[in-house]
Amino acid sequence: MAMQTGKIVSRDEWLAARLELLEEEKAHLRARDALAAQRRALPWVRVETPYLFQSPRGELTLSRLFGDKSQLIVMHFMYGEGWEEACPSCSFWADGYDGTTVHMAHRDAAFVAVSNCPLAQIEAYRKRMGWSFEWVSCHGTSFGHDFHVSFTPEEMERGEVEYNYRRSRFPSSEAPGASVFARDDAGAVYHTYSCFSRGLDNLNVAYQFIDLLPKGRDEEGLSHAMAWVRRHDRYD
């Protein structure tokens, strides 16, 4: 799409407009901080199911995914059994993970992606994409279904699944999401938060930069919002 020239003004007029917007940005940041505090204040639910995940390090429990940390972020990565490739949108998000996990580790947080497909599929795709973040398989467990990102054939046939805290139609047997867990000193694991759909928007590093541009995301007129996205090795 061609660049549309914005309104041309003097530097002083631009500065006045920028300062007006700055007040709106500050109000947004204060509101975001307040929302984050509400998120941290949510009650916890103890995880009782003994999930087992397959990893290059062998079979791991949910507790072992924490390593030596007391907090864990799980990215539910859309990649079903037999799929030729993982979801392109989830792959777009994943391109930002490797550079951030080391920093999260210094805030007492582990990070892992989880997919409902065999580990061999994950490892082949990881090698292709050049990623190093931890990525494990929950294939053969109820983990994805329990956290409402994997849907049974019966659910798909009925036409409605539970996703993003409501029942609706969903076009795939796998869905994206993020879940957060905490582990206490006694080793008990608790589910503290999950988000889905547009709730994942702020977790995409590239989009946060693109939103600063004059064109923004430039997705109007596309068949769907991310129709332009390709896996990073498939752009022309």
C-alpha positions in Angstrom: 0.0 0.0 0.0 1.3 3.4 -0.9 2.4 5.8 1.8 -0.3 8.4 2.6 1.3 11.7 3.5 0.1 13.0 6.9 -0.8 16.6 7.6 2.3 18.8 7.1 2.9 21.3 9.9 5.6 23.4 11.5 7.9 21.9 14.1 6.1 24.0 16.8 2.7 22.7 15.7 4.0 19.1 15.7 5.4 19.5 19.2 2.1 20.8 20.5 0.3 17.8 19.0 2.9 15.4 20.3 2.7 16.8 23.9 -1.1 16.4 23.8 -0.7 12.8 22.7 1.9 12.3 25.4 -0.7 13.0 28.1 -2.9 10.3 26.6 0.0 7.9 26.5 0.8 8.6 30.2 -2.8 8.0 31.1 -2.8 4.7 29.2 0.4 3.6 31.0 -1.1 4.4 34.4 -4.2 2.4 33.4 -2.0 -0.5 32.3 -0.1 -0.4 35.5 -3.4 -0.5 37.5 -4.6 -3.4 35.3 -1.3 -5.3 35.9 -1.8 -4.9 39.6 -5.3 -6.4 39.3 -3.9 -9.3 37.3 -1.3 -10.0 40.0 -4.1 -9.9 42.7 -6.1 -12.7 41.0 -6.7 -15.8 43.2 -4.7 -19.0 42.5 -6.0 -22.5 41.7 -3.9 -25.5 42.7 -3.0 -27.8 39.8 -3.8 -31.4 40.9 -3.3 -33.2 37.6 0.1 -34.9 37.3 0.9 -33.8 33.8 3.9 -35.3 32.0 5.7 -33.5 29.2 8.1 -34.9 26.6 11.3 -32.9 26.2 14.8 -33.4 24.8 15.8 -33.7 28.5 13.4 -36.6 29.0 10.0 -36.7 30.7 9.2 -33.7 32.8 6.5 -32.9 35.3 4.9 -29.5 35.3 6.9 -28.7 38.5 10.2 -29.5 36.7 9.4 -27.0 33.9 10.0 -24.3 36.6 13.7 -25.4 37.0 14.9 -23.4 40.0 12.3 -20.6 39.5 9.1 -20.0 41.4 7.2 -18.7 38.4 6.5 -20.2 35.0 5.1 -18.7 31.7 3.7 -21.3 29.3 3.0 -20.3 25.7 0.4 -22.6 24.1 1.9 -23.0 20.6 -0.5 -24.2 17.9 1.0 -27.3 16.4 -1.2 -30.4 16.1 -0.2 -34.0 15.4 0.5 -34.6 11.8 0.6 -30.9 10.8 3.3 -30.1 8.2 4.2 -26.9 9.9 3.4 -25.1 13.1 1.0 -22.1 13.1 2.5 -19.1 11.2 1.0 -16.6 13.7 2.4 -18.6 16.7 5.7 -18.7 14.8 5.6 -14.9 14.4 5.2 -14.5 18.2 7.9 -17.1 18.8 10.5 -15.1 16.9 10.7 -12.8 19.9 11.2 -15.4 22.6 14.9 -16.2 22.5 16.1 -12.8 23.3 13.8 -12.3 26.3 13.9 -15.6 28.2 17.3 -14.8 29.7 15.9 -11.6 31.2 12.8 -13.4 32.6 15.1 -15.8 34.3 16.6 -12.9 36.3 13.1 -12.1 37.5 12.5 -15.6 39.0 10.6 -16.8 35.9 11.0 -19.8 33.6 9.5 -19.8 30.1 8.4 -22.7 28.0 6.3 -23.3 24.9 4.0 -26.3 24.9 2.4 -28.0 21.8 0.0 -30.9 21.5 2.0 -32.9 19.0 4.9 -35.5 19.2 8.3 -34.2 20.3 9.9 -35.2 17.0 7.6 -32.8 15.2 8.6 -30.0 17.5 12.3 -30.7 17.3 12.3 -30.8 13.5 10.5 -27.4 13.3 12.7 -25.9 15.9 15.8 -26.8 14.0 14.3 -25.3 10.8 13.4 -22.0 12.5 16.7 -21.8 14.5 15.0 -21.3 17.9 16.6 -22.2 21.3 13.8 -21.5 23.8 12.5 -24.5 25.7 9.6 -26.2 23.8 8.0 -29.4 25.0 5.2 -31.7 24.0 2.0 -32.4 26.0 0.9 -34.9 23.4 -1.1 -37.7 24.9 -2.0 -35.7 28.0 -5.1 -33.6 28.8 -3.0 -30.4 29.4 -4.0 -28.6 26.2 -7.7 -29.5 26.7 -7.7 -28.6 30.4 -6.4 -25.1 29.6 -8.8 -24.7 26.7 -6.4 -24.6 23.7 -6.9 -28.1 22.4 -10.2 -29.4 21.2 -11.5 -32.9 20.8 -12.9 -34.2 17.5 -16.3 -34.4 19.2 -16.1 -30.7 20.3 -15.1 -29.7 16.7 -18.0 -31.7 15.3 -20.5 -30.0 17.6 -19.3 -26.7 16.2 -18.6 -24.8 19.5 -15.6 -25.0 21.8 -14.7 -23.2 25.0 -12.0 -20.6 24.1 -11.3 -17.2 25.6 -13.8 -17.8 28.4 -16.8 -18.3 26.2 -18.3 -20.9 23.9 -17.9 -20.1 20.2 -16.8 -21.6 16.9 -13.1 -22.0 16.3 -11.5 -23.0 13.0 -8.8 -25.3 14.3 -8.4 -28.1 16.8 -5.5 -26.2 18.4 -5.6 -22.5 19.7 -3.0 -20.0 21.0 -2.8 -18.9 24.5 -0.5 -18.1 27.5 -0.8 -19.5 31.0 1.1 -18.5 34.1 1.9 -20.7 37.1 3.5 -20.3 40.5 5.2 -22.9 42.7 5.3 -22.5 46.5 8.2 -23.5 48.8 6.5 -26.9 49.4 6.5 -27.6 45.7 2.8 -27.2 45.1 1.9 -25.7 41.6 -0.8 -23.1 41.1 -2.5 -21.7 38.0 -2.6 -17.9 38.4 -3.5 -16.5 34.9 -4.3 -17.3 31.3 -5.1 -15.1 28.3 -6.1 -15.9 24.7 -6.9 -14.3 21.3 -6.2 -10.5 21.4 -5.1 -10.8 25.0 -1.8 -12.1 23.5 -1.2 -9.0 21.4 1.2 -7.3 23.8 3.4 -10.4 23.8 4.4 -9.9 20.2 7.6 -7.8 20.1 7.4 -7.0 16.4 3.8 -5.6 16.6 4.8 -3.3 19.4 7.4 -1.7 17.1 5.1 -1.7 14.0 2.5 0.2 16.0 4.9 3.1 16.2 5.0 3.5 12.4 3.0 6.0 10.3 1.3 3.1 8.5 0.8 1.1 11.7 -0.1 -2.6 11.1 -1.4 -1.6 7.7 -3.8 -4.6 7.7 -7.0 -2.9 6.5 -8.3 -4.6 3.4 -6.6 -7.9 4.0 -8.6 -11.1 4.1 -7.8 -11.2 7.8 -5.6 -9.3 10.2 -2.4 -11.3 9.8 -2.7 -12.4 6.2 0.6 -10.8 5.4 2.5 -12.9 8.1 4.9 -15.6 6.9 7.3 -17.9 8.8 10.5 -16.0 8.9 12.2 -18.3 6.3 9.3 -17.9 3.8 9.4 -14.1 3.1 10.5 -13.3 -0.5 
